Amino acid sequence: MKRLRNQPPTVILIVFAVLLLLWGAGPAAAQLDIGFEPPDYQGSADGVILTGQEGWYIPAAGGNPFFVFTYDGNALQLPDNPFGETQFIGSQNLGDGRNSRAQFDFDWSQASVWTVSYDLCGRWAGTGAPQNNLGSFSLQDSNVARSFIALNVWTTITGDSWRALYQVYNASGTEQIAFLPGPEWDNLDVNHWYNQSTTFDLDQNLVLSVSITDLETGDSATVNPEGWYLQGGSEPGTWRVPTALRFFVGGPTNVRGNIMGFDNLVISPAGDSPIRGPRTKSVRVPTDWSLTMD
């Protein structure tokens, strides 16, 4: 290989300029990609407790643990994920007075704009009508941080379909529950895997874009919602940057039956925030169900 001093001066200047750019750019924000696969994650058909594996824990809110299951013969009786490998995480509401929670710390302060995506699948295994909420994904600590909840609820009392809603806030910081981005987020099949994606800006405190993909058919939809703020609204002030994320399986704590599985969690910095432009209005879905949020 030729030594640098034997190169023409122009090449030396180019190399020096590139090195300066790399030095000035600083470290890139970390990307997280978790498939819940061995050897990092230990699972089984009956489930191995997720708590304590690779930093996952039950938050101060308490609750039952999530488990790492193998797709093959899993006790939750969820089907294979077309984009899964051998394992996923999930839990069932046992009706024992506690919901299920799995939390993971992440440094959201590394960037302003993030995209979070994950695969999810749900079903009702109880008797009678299904009880809300089915499950959720959220930024944490939702008591003090800029956050939203991707909230999954039942569409009908028969338990054969559900909808993927968003609990967000308006500009003044007032909670806005049960926004449906569009028809593609409604009447989702049970025992069927989807991928859900959310892009948000912690500086603007806005949800910028949401997407959903049917992992069986490949059908996908994306919406840029209008006025979907994170907790704190347009002027979040003392509301902090979140420090964690949480998966949740809910419902009344005395009713057994809700089941959810999650896989392929990916968090990536989404670059500079896009210029605000025309946005799509979404539909607020009325419900008289009692909602347990996260």
Secondary structure, DSSP 8 states (H G I E B T S, - for coil): ---GGGS-HHHHHHHHHHHHHHHHH------EEE---TTTS--BSS-EE-TTSTT-B--TT--B--EEEESTT-TT-----TT--SEEEEEEEESSS--EEEEEE--GGG-SEEEEEEEEEEEE-SSSS--S--EEEEEE-TTTB---EEEEEESSTTSSEEEEEEEEE-TT--EEEEEE--GGGSSEESS--EEEEEEEETTTTEEEEEEEEETTT--EEEE-BSS-B-TTTT--TT-B---EEEEEE-S-TT-EEEEEEEEEEEEEE--S-------B--EE----S-----
